[in-house]
Amino acid sequence: MTRKTDHPAGTVHTLDLEIERLKDNPLGDPHVRRVDVWTPAGHDGAGLPLLVDLAGYTGSGLSHTNWKNFGENVPERLDRLVGSGAMKPAVVAFPDGFTRLGGNQYVNSAALGPWADVICEDVVPGVESVFGCGGDGRRAVFGKSSGGFGAMHHAMTRPDIWAAAACHSGDMGFELCYAKDFPAALRAIARHGSIKAFMDKFEENPKPSGSDIHVLMTLAMAASYDPCPDGGYLGIRLPVDPHTCERIAERWNNWLAFDPLVMVEEKAEALKSLKALFIDCGDVDQYDLVYGARRLHRRLDQLGVTHRYEEFPDDHSGIDYRMDVSLPYLVEALG
């Protein structure tokens, strides 16, 4: 890392967790997973709250601890926040959740693997047992984009684990952010002849195009929200007719069941149990996520769910600076 300030540097530790539930997963991804863990300067982590960072699509917790040009990586950001007194000390874990399909939504999937359980039942206990941090009522999950979706999903489904959550520009409003990508995915698959042929070509390509990565993202979403482990290459099936792009209601409804805008109708009580819930989005988000965020904010207000909602003048990219707002807020709430 390159020091960007004069604040004392914390320590980035490395854990390699052998995760039994990821053994023999359908994608052939490794079951030994690295988790980087930051502790504040002069502190071993014992007794501090635990924050877990869920990286966005194509990312990994390891990319958040790596050197960064023209700015801070997350440990350097934490050094500054804690060193300046803007944030109380905490332990922050950065798990590697990268998969063969380019990313992770941190849900349990028969195709990608039981990633919600991996985070809650393997990563959290693994970190806490080594550093003596966290514990009931003293854990928060945060992330951006797919990681922001993951943070919302975990806040709604595992309030027994998480006491606070922050969602930066998280996936929600699936009709707006995903459905428009189906035609391009179908064209790409048709050009190659099948999902398997697309994947074979993608994995052989030393420099995948941005458009192909976007198609891969659609396939990753399909494997997350509507896996087909007994049919379809790598358990992937799209929720549309391959010839007409018409929605297949049963398939698409499986996707929508994961949309935070749908889930909130049954999970409001879980969100009410949190000590803090932070949601933000750029007002010109190029994936149209701000419209879903506004809808969720409105519905949370109607349901009486206490939360902090903010919009900021930016798009979806390069918004790590928003952690300057969310992380101190989470740690303060955890006490």
LOSE-102160 format. One line per field, with one value per residue (C-alpha): z, x, y; residue number from 1. Coordinates in steps of 0.2 Angstrom, whole numbers, plus 5000, padded with zeros to 4 digits. Layout:
// residues N
w: [Z; ...];
u: [X; ...];
v: [Y; ...];
num: [NUM; ...];
This chain:
// residues 335
w: [5000; 4997; 5012; 5008; 5025; 5041; 5051; 5059; 5048; 5053; 5049; 5035; 5041; 5029; 5034; 5022; 5027; 5021; 5018; 5017; 5010; 4995; 4991; 4974; 4970; 4952; 4945; 4951; 4961; 4975; 4992; 5002; 5002; 5007; 5019; 5022; 5039; 5044; 5062; 5068; 5072; 5089; 5091; 5089; 5086; 5103; 5109; 5093; 5082; 5065; 5048; 5033; 5015; 5001; 4985; 4969; 4953; 4945; 4962; 4977; 4995; 4990; 4977; 4991; 5000; 4985; 4980; 4972; 4960; 4963; 4979; 4994; 4995; 5009; 5023; 5019; 5020; 5037; 5043; 5039; 5046; 5063; 5064; 5062; 5074; 5061; 5065; 5080; 5079; 5072; 5063; 5044; 5035; 5016; 5010; 4992; 4984; 4966; 4956; 4938; 4933; 4938; 4954; 4968; 4975; 4992; 4991; 4993; 4975; 4969; 4955; 4962; 4980; 4997; 4998; 5011; 5022; 5018; 5024; 5039; 5045; 5039; 5036; 5052; 5064; 5056; 5058; 5076; 5082; 5077; 5082; 5096; 5088; 5084; 5092; 5094; 5091; 5085; 5067; 5051; 5033; 5019; 5000; 4984; 4968; 4969; 4986; 4991; 4986; 4996; 5011; 5009; 5007; 5022; 5033; 5027; 5030; 5043; 5057; 5069; 5062; 5057; 5068; 5055; 5036; 5022; 5004; 4992; 4974; 4977; 4964; 4966; 4955; 4944; 4930; 4928; 4931; 4924; 4911; 4898; 4897; 4891; 4872; 4872; 4881; 4869; 4854; 4861; 4865; 4848; 4840; 4849; 4848; 4866; 4884; 4885; 4868; 4875; 4891; 4882; 4871; 4885; 4896; 4881; 4877; 4885; 4884; 4886; 4880; 4891; 4882; 4885; 4903; 4904; 4896; 4909; 4922; 4916; 4917; 4934; 4940; 4932; 4942; 4958; 4957; 4947; 4946; 4936; 4943; 4935; 4918; 4908; 4907; 4924; 4931; 4920; 4912; 4907; 4911; 4893; 4878; 4867; 4851; 4856; 4872; 4880; 4899; 4906; 4921; 4932; 4929; 4930; 4946; 4954; 4950; 4957; 4974; 4977; 4973; 4989; 4983; 4984; 4999; 5010; 5010; 5021; 5029; 5036; 5054; 5051; 5045; 5060; 5072; 5065; 5075; 5058; 5040; 5027; 5009; 4996; 4977; 4964; 4956; 4939; 4941; 4924; 4929; 4934; 4952; 4959; 4954; 4964; 4978; 4979; 4978; 4993; 5003; 5000; 5005; 5020; 5026; 5023; 5033; 5048; 5045; 5052; 5040; 5033; 5014; 5004; 4986; 4979; 4963; 4954; 4944; 4949; 4946; 4958; 4973; 4987; 4995; 5001; 5014; 5023; 5027; 5029; 5039; 5054; 5055; 5056; 5069; 5080; 5079; 5084; 5100];
u: [5000; 5005; 5002; 4991; 4991; 5001; 4989; 4996; 4993; 4983; 4987; 4980; 4980; 4977; 4966; 4964; 4948; 4944; 4925; 4918; 4901; 4910; 4919; 4914; 4903; 4896; 4907; 4923; 4928; 4940; 4934; 4949; 4945; 4956; 4949; 4959; 4956; 4961; 4964; 4967; 4984; 4989; 4975; 4973; 4954; 4949; 4932; 4929; 4914; 4916; 4911; 4911; 4914; 4904; 4913; 4903; 4902; 4919; 4927; 4934; 4937; 4955; 4954; 4948; 4964; 4976; 4986; 4975; 4981; 4975; 4967; 4965; 4962; 4949; 4962; 4970; 4953; 4950; 4967; 4962; 4944; 4950; 4966; 4957; 4943; 4929; 4926; 4928; 4939; 4932; 4938; 4934; 4935; 4936; 4931; 4935; 4919; 4924; 4917; 4919; 4904; 4913; 4905; 4893; 4876; 4879; 4863; 4862; 4862; 4862; 4873; 4885; 4885; 4878; 4886; 4874; 4879; 4897; 4898; 4887; 4892; 4910; 4918; 4910; 4915; 4932; 4936; 4929; 4937; 4954; 4952; 4940; 4929; 4911; 4898; 4879; 4873; 4891; 4892; 4888; 4888; 4891; 4894; 4891; 4882; 4880; 4888; 4875; 4862; 4870; 4870; 4852; 4848; 4858; 4850; 4832; 4836; 4849; 4845; 4852; 4869; 4869; 4864; 4867; 4869; 4874; 4869; 4878; 4870; 4863; 4854; 4835; 4821; 4825; 4813; 4824; 4841; 4841; 4827; 4834; 4850; 4841; 4841; 4860; 4862; 4851; 4860; 4877; 4872; 4864; 4880; 4890; 4876; 4874; 4878; 4891; 4899; 4898; 4907; 4920; 4924; 4924; 4936; 4948; 4948; 4964; 4955; 4936; 4926; 4916; 4900; 4904; 4907; 4890; 4882; 4892; 4884; 4867; 4871; 4878; 4861; 4852; 4863; 4860; 4841; 4834; 4847; 4844; 4857; 4850; 4849; 4857; 4876; 4883; 4865; 4861; 4844; 4837; 4820; 4815; 4810; 4827; 4818; 4806; 4813; 4796; 4797; 4794; 4783; 4788; 4807; 4805; 4795; 4810; 4821; 4809; 4807; 4825; 4821; 4823; 4807; 4798; 4806; 4803; 4785; 4788; 4805; 4801; 4801; 4819; 4824; 4816; 4827; 4843; 4852; 4856; 4852; 4860; 4855; 4862; 4864; 4870; 4857; 4863; 4867; 4870; 4861; 4845; 4847; 4843; 4824; 4824; 4832; 4819; 4805; 4813; 4816; 4798; 4791; 4803; 4795; 4778; 4782; 4789; 4807; 4820; 4834; 4846; 4844; 4855; 4857; 4873; 4878; 4887; 4885; 4889; 4907; 4922; 4911; 4921; 4922; 4904; 4911; 4917; 4899; 4892; 4906; 4907; 4888; 4888; 4902; 4893; 4877; 4886; 4893];
v: [5000; 5018; 5029; 5044; 5052; 5054; 5044; 5028; 5013; 4998; 4980; 4970; 4951; 4937; 4922; 4906; 4898; 4880; 4881; 4863; 4869; 4876; 4859; 4851; 4866; 4866; 4880; 4871; 4887; 4885; 4880; 4888; 4906; 4921; 4934; 4950; 4958; 4975; 4980; 4998; 5004; 4998; 4986; 4967; 4968; 4961; 4968; 4979; 4978; 4969; 4975; 4964; 4971; 4963; 4967; 4971; 4961; 4957; 4962; 4954; 4959; 4957; 4971; 4982; 4980; 4981; 4996; 5010; 5024; 5042; 5038; 5027; 5008; 5004; 5000; 5017; 5025; 5017; 5023; 5040; 5039; 5031; 5041; 5058; 5053; 5053; 5034; 5024; 5008; 4992; 4977; 4976; 4959; 4958; 4941; 4934; 4930; 4930; 4915; 4908; 4918; 4934; 4938; 4935; 4941; 4933; 4922; 4903; 4896; 4878; 4884; 4897; 4889; 4893; 4910; 4918; 4903; 4905; 4923; 4921; 4903; 4902; 4920; 4928; 4915; 4912; 4930; 4932; 4917; 4924; 4942; 4941; 4955; 4956; 4945; 4947; 4965; 4971; 4966; 4976; 4971; 4984; 4984; 4992; 4987; 4968; 4969; 4982; 4970; 4957; 4969; 4972; 4953; 4949; 4963; 4956; 4937; 4936; 4949; 4935; 4939; 4957; 4972; 4985; 4987; 4999; 4997; 5008; 5008; 4991; 4981; 4983; 4987; 4972; 4977; 4992; 4986; 4968; 4966; 4978; 4967; 4951; 4955; 4958; 4942; 4932; 4939; 4934; 4917; 4915; 4921; 4907; 4894; 4890; 4896; 4883; 4889; 4907; 4902; 4892; 4907; 4919; 4909; 4906; 4925; 4934; 4950; 4949; 4964; 4974; 4969; 4950; 4954; 4962; 4946; 4936; 4946; 4942; 4924; 4926; 4934; 4919; 4907; 4917; 4920; 4905; 4891; 4875; 4863; 4848; 4855; 4869; 4872; 4877; 4878; 4893; 4896; 4913; 4919; 4923; 4914; 4912; 4917; 4931; 4937; 4936; 4933; 4916; 4921; 4906; 4910; 4929; 4927; 4917; 4932; 4945; 4935; 4942; 4960; 4970; 4980; 4963; 4956; 4971; 4967; 4952; 4957; 4974; 4967; 4961; 4978; 4986; 4975; 4983; 4996; 5006; 5004; 5015; 5017; 5028; 5030; 5042; 5053; 5049; 5030; 5023; 5007; 5016; 5010; 5026; 5023; 5007; 5016; 5029; 5016; 5007; 5023; 5027; 5010; 5009; 5026; 5019; 5003; 5013; 5006; 5018; 5021; 5034; 5038; 5049; 5053; 5061; 5069; 5055; 5039; 5021; 5021; 5026; 5030; 5022; 5040; 5036; 5025; 5041; 5043; 5025; 5017; 5029; 5028; 5009; 5009; 5022; 5012; 4996; 5004];
num: [1; 2; 3; 4; 5; 6; 7; 8; 9; 10; 11; 12; 13; 14; 15; 16; 17; 18; 19; 20; 21; 22; 23; 24; 25; 26; 27; 28; 29; 30; 31; 32; 33; 34; 35; 36; 37; 38; 39; 40; 41; 42; 43; 44; 45; 46; 47; 48; 49; 50; 51; 52; 53; 54; 55; 56; 57; 58; 59; 60; 61; 62; 63; 64; 65; 66; 67; 68; 69; 70; 71; 72; 73; 74; 75; 76; 77; 78; 79; 80; 81; 82; 83; 84; 85; 86; 87; 88; 89; 90; 91; 92; 93; 94; 95; 96; 97; 98; 99; 100; 101; 102; 103; 104; 105; 106; 107; 108; 109; 110; 111; 112; 113; 114; 115; 116; 117; 118; 119; 120; 121; 122; 123; 124; 125; 126; 127; 128; 129; 130; 131; 132; 133; 134; 135; 136; 137; 138; 139; 140; 141; 142; 143; 144; 145; 146; 147; 148; 149; 150; 151; 152; 153; 154; 155; 156; 157; 158; 159; 160; 161; 162; 163; 164; 165; 166; 167; 168; 169; 170; 171; 172; 173; 174; 175; 176; 177; 178; 179; 180; 181; 182; 183; 184; 185; 186; 187; 188; 189; 190; 191; 192; 193; 194; 195; 196; 197; 198; 199; 200; 201; 202; 203; 204; 205; 206; 207; 208; 209; 210; 211; 212; 213; 214; 215; 216; 217; 218; 219; 220; 221; 222; 223; 224; 225; 226; 227; 228; 229; 230; 231; 232; 233; 234; 235; 236; 237; 238; 239; 240; 241; 242; 243; 244; 245; 246; 247; 248; 249; 250; 251; 252; 253; 254; 255; 256; 257; 258; 259; 260; 261; 262; 263; 264; 265; 266; 267; 268; 269; 270; 271; 272; 273; 274; 275; 276; 277; 278; 279; 280; 281; 282; 283; 284; 285; 286; 287; 288; 289; 290; 291; 292; 293; 294; 295; 296; 297; 298; 299; 300; 301; 302; 303; 304; 305; 306; 307; 308; 309; 310; 311; 312; 313; 314; 315; 316; 317; 318; 319; 320; 321; 322; 323; 324; 325; 326; 327; 328; 329; 330; 331; 332; 333; 334; 335];
